[in-house]
Amino acid sequence: MSSYDVVIIGGGPGGYNAAIRAGQLGLKVACVEGRATLGGTCLNVGCMPSKALLHASELYEAAMGHEFANLGIEVKPALNLTQMMKQKDESVAGLTKGIEYLFRKNKVEWIKGWGRIAGPGKVLVRAADGSETALQAKDIVIATGSEPTPLPGVDIDNRRILDSTGALSLPEVPRHLVVIGAGVIGLELGSVWRRLGSQVTVVEYLDRICPGVDVEAGKTLQRSLSKQGIGFLLGSKVTRASSSATGVQLRVEPAAGGEAQLIDADYVLVAIGRRPFTQGLGLETVGLSTDRRGLLANQGHRTEAAGIWVIGDVTSGPMLAHKAEDEAMACIEQIVGKAGEVNYALIPSVIYTRPELASVGKSEEQLKAEGRAYKVGKFPFSANSRAKINHETEGFAKILADAQTDEVLGVHLVGPSVSEMIGEYCVAMEFSASAEDIALTCHPHPTRSEALRQAAMNVEGLATQI
């Protein structure tokens, strides 16, 4: 039996970052991962390939429509979907190979296979050929991630009825794609195929898109996506799907009850969320069990079982790669006696549509529910010089600050490249910055980031740009 200081089950953003940090801190570490490549869902069939297709489809639409022509660029583009998928796969392969390099650099051993706990300090790994290897460790980190949540009555076959993995590798552009779920995955992948020529209809059980985001920001994004041609059926549920060799027929009913309608589509994407992956982990061998949602409880990343830790999608908190990365660092640092910590109040979220939506901290709805007095500063991208020059003026920057102390409590951005700008406020809020602190900080001109400063200035009604 091979012995380690730490064995990590799962090679996604939580697992591989934990393994690398353990190696950096001098621990003997093994990472158990059964996929052919490291990186988990995020790198292989999630965040990274979707961003590759979002980028490519955005450029294609710019060339196909009036955007290039208005800039004086005359082209006659043709879609080569095979090449688009090929460049996506090549980008992903480069990233996964990069993790292998970091493993070698930091002396992390990749144990290829599917791991399960077999009692305190013991992990069994089943390889692809069925053979098993036993590992012993002082500490075990569960980082097995999540999988798409199924929908009763809609059986995913990844031929006509797809999960997010299937929607990343379609062999053709659908004439009509129905997306079930108006969250991040549904809106991003729906945007990809809409840009490439599909009619896209999004069916959402709730009466709004992007559940959990600031309501004003969500409504602004929905208006923009609607103008682009995405159709929305809100307050609706899919109760049945019948697939054939050429398409799918859906039965859609009002969520509150009422007459059903039938919708025909070439393909259907089920994107109603994700659930923790805990099947076959041997949790019972160390006295652990999940809650009704399938989540493992933790206290500072520790489970109730001695020497067993948990990070990422398999435990509480938002199912985001960067949240898993933060937990990975904090978990390993605690294992070696350092003071690792994650500030869950300041984990940003992003929807990579066009325009993008990025948020951190409290929404207006949360502050109202808490009864906390706050001030609002807003600034539209239509008044931002760089955004106007680039013809990307949809959206706004909104800052929520405490009415008495002026501390920034929440930031909600809808607009161009806001995923790259939200980090400024993550840093500011970590240091309990006030809106005035941002308002007094010089920003380069002309940049989109000036909208963030102007919004902070407007908390006191003092914006200066037009």
C-alpha positions in Angstrom: 0.0 0.0 0.0 1.4 3.4 -1.1 1.5 6.0 1.7 1.0 9.7 1.3 0.5 12.8 3.4 -2.5 13.8 1.4 -4.7 11.9 -1.1 -7.1 14.1 -3.1 -10.1 12.4 -4.9 -10.9 14.4 -8.0 -8.8 16.3 -10.5 -11.0 19.4 -11.2 -10.3 23.0 -10.2 -10.6 22.1 -6.5 -8.6 18.9 -6.7 -5.8 19.9 -8.9 -5.2 23.2 -7.1 -5.2 21.4 -3.8 -2.7 18.9 -5.1 -0.4 21.6 -6.5 -0.5 23.6 -3.3 0.2 20.5 -1.3 3.2 19.8 -3.4 4.4 23.4 -3.0 4.2 23.1 0.7 6.4 19.9 0.7 3.7 17.3 1.3 3.8 13.9 -0.4 0.5 14.0 -2.4 -1.5 11.9 -4.8 -4.4 13.1 -6.9 -6.9 10.4 -8.0 -8.7 11.2 -11.3 -10.4 8.7 -13.6 -10.8 11.0 -16.7 -8.3 10.6 -19.4 -7.3 14.2 -18.7 -7.0 16.4 -15.7 -9.1 19.5 -15.1 -12.5 18.1 -14.3 -15.7 19.4 -15.8 -14.4 23.0 -15.9 -11.5 22.4 -18.2 -12.9 19.5 -20.2 -16.6 20.0 -20.7 -17.5 23.2 -18.9 -16.0 26.6 -18.4 -13.1 26.4 -20.9 -14.7 24.9 -24.0 -17.8 27.0 -23.5 -15.7 30.2 -23.5 -13.8 29.0 -26.6 -17.2 28.7 -28.4 -18.5 32.0 -27.0 -15.5 33.8 -28.3 -15.6 32.2 -31.7 -19.3 32.6 -32.1 -19.1 36.3 -31.1 -16.5 37.0 -33.8 -18.6 35.0 -36.4 -21.7 37.1 -35.6 -19.7 40.3 -35.8 -18.5 39.4 -39.2 -21.9 38.0 -40.4 -23.9 41.0 -39.3 -23.6 44.7 -39.5 -20.9 45.2 -36.9 -17.9 44.6 -39.2 -19.5 46.5 -42.1 -20.2 49.5 -39.9 -16.5 49.6 -39.0 -15.5 49.6 -42.7 -14.5 45.9 -42.7 -16.0 44.0 -45.6 -15.9 40.3 -45.4 -17.9 37.3 -46.6 -17.6 34.8 -43.8 -18.6 31.1 -43.9 -19.1 28.9 -40.9 -16.7 26.0 -40.6 -18.2 24.3 -37.5 -15.7 21.4 -37.7 -12.8 23.8 -37.4 -14.6 25.8 -34.7 -14.9 22.6 -32.6 -11.3 21.6 -33.5 -9.8 24.8 -32.1 -11.9 24.5 -29.0 -10.6 21.0 -28.4 -7.0 22.1 -29.1 -7.3 24.9 -26.5 -8.7 22.5 -23.9 -6.0 20.0 -24.6 -3.3 22.7 -24.0 -4.8 23.6 -20.7 -5.1 20.0 -19.4 -1.5 19.4 -20.5 -0.5 22.4 -18.5 -1.9 20.9 -15.3 0.1 17.7 -16.0 3.2 19.9 -16.2 2.4 21.6 -12.9 1.9 18.2 -11.3 5.3 17.1 -12.4 6.9 20.3 -11.4 5.4 20.1 -7.8 6.0 16.3 -7.5 2.2 15.5 -7.5 1.5 11.9 -8.4 -1.5 11.4 -10.6 -3.2 8.1 -9.8 -5.4 7.3 -12.8 -8.7 5.7 -11.8 -11.8 6.2 -9.8 -11.3 6.6 -6.0 -13.4 5.6 -3.1 -12.8 5.8 0.6 -12.4 2.4 2.3 -12.1 3.4 5.9 -10.1 5.9 7.9 -6.9 6.9 6.0 -7.5 4.5 3.1 -8.5 5.1 -0.5 -9.1 2.3 -3.1 -8.6 3.3 -6.8 -10.2 1.2 -9.6 -8.3 1.6 -12.9 -9.9 1.4 -16.3 -8.9 -2.3 -16.6 -10.7 -3.1 -13.3 -7.6 -3.5 -11.2 -7.5 -1.9 -7.7 -4.8 0.0 -5.9 -4.8 0.8 -2.2 -3.5 4.2 -1.0 -2.9 5.3 2.6 -2.9 8.9 3.7 -2.9 11.0 6.9 -5.5 13.3 5.2 -8.0 12.7 2.4 -9.6 15.5 0.5 -12.9 14.9 -1.3 -13.1 17.1 -4.5 -15.3 15.1 -6.7 -17.3 18.0 -8.1 -20.8 17.9 -9.6 -22.8 16.6 -12.5 -25.8 17.9 -14.5 -29.1 17.7 -12.6 -31.6 15.4 -14.5 -35.2 16.5 -15.2 -38.0 14.0 -14.7 -39.8 13.2 -17.9 -36.9 14.5 -20.0 -34.3 11.7 -20.6 -30.9 12.9 -21.6 -29.4 10.8 -24.4 -26.9 13.4 -25.8 -28.3 12.7 -29.3 -31.3 15.0 -29.3 -31.8 15.7 -25.6 -28.5 17.1 -24.4 -26.7 18.0 -21.2 -24.1 20.7 -21.2 -21.5 18.3 -22.5 -23.5 17.3 -25.5 -24.3 20.9 -26.3 -20.6 21.7 -26.6 -20.1 19.2 -29.4 -23.1 19.3 -31.7 -22.3 18.2 -35.3 -24.6 20.8 -36.8 -26.3 24.1 -36.1 -29.8 23.4 -34.8 -32.7 25.1 -36.6 -34.5 25.3 -33.3 -32.8 24.7 -29.9 -34.9 24.7 -26.8 -33.0 25.4 -23.6 -34.5 24.3 -20.3 -33.2 26.6 -17.6 -32.3 30.3 -17.7 -29.2 30.1 -15.5 -25.6 30.6 -16.5 -25.1 27.4 -18.5 -28.4 27.7 -20.4 -27.9 31.4 -21.3 -24.2 30.9 -22.4 -24.7 27.9 -24.6 -28.0 29.3 -25.9 -26.1 32.4 -26.9 -23.4 30.3 -28.8 -25.9 28.5 -31.0 -28.1 31.6 -31.5 -25.1 33.4 -32.9 -24.3 30.6 -35.2 -27.8 30.7 -36.7 -30.2 28.8 -34.4 -33.6 29.8 -33.2 -33.3 29.6 -29.4 -36.1 29.3 -26.9 -35.4 29.3 -23.2 -37.9 27.7 -20.9 -37.6 28.8 -17.2 -39.7 27.6 -14.2 -39.3 30.9 -12.4 -40.7 34.3 -13.6 -37.1 35.7 -14.1 -33.8 34.6 -15.6 -30.6 34.2 -13.6 -32.1 33.3 -10.3 -30.1 34.8 -7.4 -28.6 37.8 -9.3 -29.6 41.4 -8.7 -33.1 41.7 -10.2 -32.4 44.9 -12.1 -29.2 43.4 -13.6 -31.1 40.2 -14.6 -33.9 42.2 -16.3 -31.4 44.3 -18.2 -29.6 41.2 -19.4 -32.9 39.5 -20.5 -33.9 42.6 -22.5 -30.6 42.5 -24.3 -30.8 38.8 -25.1 -34.4 39.2 -26.2 -33.3 41.9 -28.7 -30.7 39.5 -30.0 -33.4 37.0 -30.8 -33.5 34.6 -27.9 -37.1 33.8 -26.9 -38.1 33.3 -23.3 -40.9 31.3 -21.8 -40.8 32.3 -18.1 -43.0 30.8 -15.4 -43.1 27.6 -17.4 -42.1 23.9 -17.0 -41.4 21.1 -19.3 -43.3 17.9 -18.2 -42.5 15.6 -21.1 -40.1 15.2 -24.0 -40.5 12.7 -26.9 -37.4 12.4 -29.1 -37.1 10.9 -32.6 -34.2 10.5 -35.1 -34.8 14.1 -36.3 -36.1 16.1 -33.3 -37.8 16.5 -30.0 -41.4 17.4 -29.0 -41.8 19.0 -25.6 -44.9 19.4 -23.5 -44.7 22.8 -21.7 -47.1 23.9 -19.0 -47.4 27.1 -17.0 -45.7 26.6 -13.7 -48.8 27.9 -11.9 -51.0 25.5 -13.8 -52.9 25.9 -17.0 -53.1 24.8 -20.6 -50.1 23.0 -22.0 -48.5 23.7 -25.3 -46.4 21.5 -27.6 -43.1 22.8 -28.9 -41.0 21.1 -31.6 -37.2 21.4 -31.6 -34.2 19.9 -33.3 -32.4 19.6 -30.0 -33.1 20.3 -26.4 -30.5 21.3 -23.8 -31.3 20.5 -20.2 -29.6 23.1 -18.0 -31.5 23.3 -14.8 -28.4 23.1 -12.6 -25.9 20.7 -11.2 -25.8 18.3 -8.3 -22.9 17.0 -6.1 -21.2 13.9 -7.3 -21.0 11.5 -4.3 -21.9 8.2 -5.8 -19.7 5.3 -4.8 -17.4 7.3 -2.7 -17.5 5.0 0.3 -18.7 7.7 2.6 -20.4 5.2 4.9 -17.0 3.6 5.7 -16.1 6.7 7.7 -19.5 7.5 9.0 -20.4 10.3 6.5 -23.6 11.0 4.7 -25.0 13.7 2.5 -28.0 16.0 3.0 -31.1 15.8 0.9 -29.4 17.8 -1.8 -26.5 15.5 -1.9 -24.1 17.9 -0.2 -21.4 17.0 2.3 -21.4 19.3 5.4 -18.1 20.9 6.4 -16.7 23.1 9.2 -13.8 25.0 7.8 -13.5 22.4 5.1 -13.4 19.6 7.6 -16.0 16.9 7.6 -17.3 15.2 10.7 -14.8 12.3 10.1 -11.3 12.9 11.3 -8.8 13.4 8.5 -11.5 13.8 5.8 -11.8 17.2 4.1 -14.2 18.4 1.5 -14.0 21.2 -1.1 -15.7 22.5 -4.3 -19.1 21.6 -5.7 -19.6 18.6 -3.5 -20.1 20.8 -0.4 -22.0 24.0 0.4 -21.5 27.4 -1.4 -21.8 28.4 -5.0 -20.8 25.8 -7.6 -18.0 27.9 -9.2 -14.5 26.9 -10.2 -12.9 29.9 -8.5 -14.7 29.1 -5.2 -13.3 25.5 -5.4 -9.8 27.0 -6.1 -10.0 29.2 -3.0 -11.2 26.3 -0.9 -8.4 24.1 -2.2 -5.7 26.6 -1.0 -7.4 27.2 2.3 -7.9 23.5 3.0 -4.3 22.5 2.3 -2.9 25.4 4.3 -5.0 24.3 7.2 -3.7 20.7 6.9 -0.1 22.0 7.3 -1.1 24.3 10.2 -1.5 27.6 8.4 -4.5 29.9 8.7 -6.3 29.3 5.4 -9.6 31.1 5.0 -12.2 31.8 2.3 -14.4 34.9 2.3 -17.6 33.5 1.0 -19.3 36.9 1.0 -17.0 38.1 -1.8 -17.0 35.3 -4.3 -17.8 36.9 -7.7 -20.2 35.4 -10.2 -20.2 36.0 -14.0 -22.4 35.2 -16.9 -20.3 35.3 -20.1 -23.1 36.4 -22.6 -22.9 39.6 -24.6 -23.3 41.8 -22.7 -21.7 40.1 -19.7 -23.2 40.1 -16.2 -20.8 40.2 -13.2 -21.6 40.6 -9.5 -20.0 40.5 -6.1 -21.5 41.0 -2.7 -25.1 41.8 -1.8 -27.9 42.5 -4.2 -30.5 45.2 -3.6 -33.1 42.5 -2.7 -30.8 41.0 -0.1 -30.1 44.4 1.5 -33.9 45.2 1.6 -34.6 41.8 3.2 -31.9 42.5 5.9 -33.4 46.0 6.5 -30.0 47.6 5.9 -30.0 51.2 4.7 -28.0 51.7 1.5 -27.2 54.1 -1.2 -27.1 53.4 -5.0 -24.6 54.7 -7.5 -25.3 53.9 -11.2 -23.5 54.7 -14.4 -24.6 53.6 -17.9 -22.1 52.3 -20.4 -23.9 54.5 -23.0 -22.1 57.4 -21.3 -18.7 55.7 -21.2 -16.3 57.0 -23.9 -14.6 53.7 -24.7 -17.9 51.8 -24.8 -19.4 54.4 -27.1 -16.4 54.3 -29.5 -16.6 50.5 -29.5 -20.3 50.5 -30.1 -21.0 48.4 -27.0 -23.1 50.6 -24.9 -25.7 48.3 -23.4 -25.7 47.9 -19.6 -24.5 49.7 -16.5 -22.4 49.7 -13.4 -24.2 49.7 -10.1 -22.7 50.2 -6.7 -24.5 49.6 -3.4 -23.0 51.3 -0.4 -23.9 51.5 3.3 -26.0 54.6 3.9 -23.9 55.6 7.0 -20.4 54.3 6.5 -20.3 54.4 2.7 -18.7 50.9 2.7 -19.3 49.1 -0.6 -21.8 46.2 0.0 -22.5 45.0 -3.5 -21.5 45.6 -7.1 -23.6 44.6 -10.2 -22.2 45.1 -13.7 -23.9 44.5 -17.0 -21.8 45.4 -20.0 -18.8 44.8 -22.1 -15.9 42.9 -20.6 -17.3 43.3 -17.0 -15.9 39.8 -16.1 -12.5 41.4 -16.3 -13.5 44.4 -14.3 -15.3 42.9 -11.3 -12.0 41.9 -9.7 -11.3 45.6 -8.9 -14.2 45.6 -6.5 -13.4 42.2 -5.1 -10.1 43.6 -4.0 -11.7 46.9 -2.8 -14.3 45.0 -0.8 -11.8 42.7 0.8 -10.2 45.9 2.3 -13.7 47.2 3.3 -13.3 50.1 0.9 -15.9 52.9 0.7 -17.5 54.1 -2.5 -15.5 57.3 -2.0 -12.2 55.3 -2.0 -13.1 54.1 -5.6 -14.3 57.6 -6.6 -11.0 59.1 -5.6 -8.9 56.5 -7.4 -7.6 57.6 -10.8 -8.6 55.3 -13.7 -7.1 55.3 -17.1 -9.0 57.2 -19.9 -10.6 56.1 -22.1 -11.4 52.7 -20.7 -14.6 50.8 -19.8 -13.3 50.6 -16.2 -14.1 54.4 -15.8 -17.7 53.4 -15.5 -16.9 51.7 -12.2 -15.4 54.9 -10.9 -18.2 57.0 -12.2 -20.8 54.7 -10.5 -18.9 55.1 -7.2 -18.9 58.9 -7.7 -22.6 58.7 -8.4 -23.3 57.2 -5.0 -23.3 60.9 -4.0 -24.6 62.1 -7.3 -21.3 63.4 -8.5 -20.6 61.6 -11.8 -18.8 63.8 -14.3 -18.6 61.9 -17.6 -21.1 61.8 -20.4 
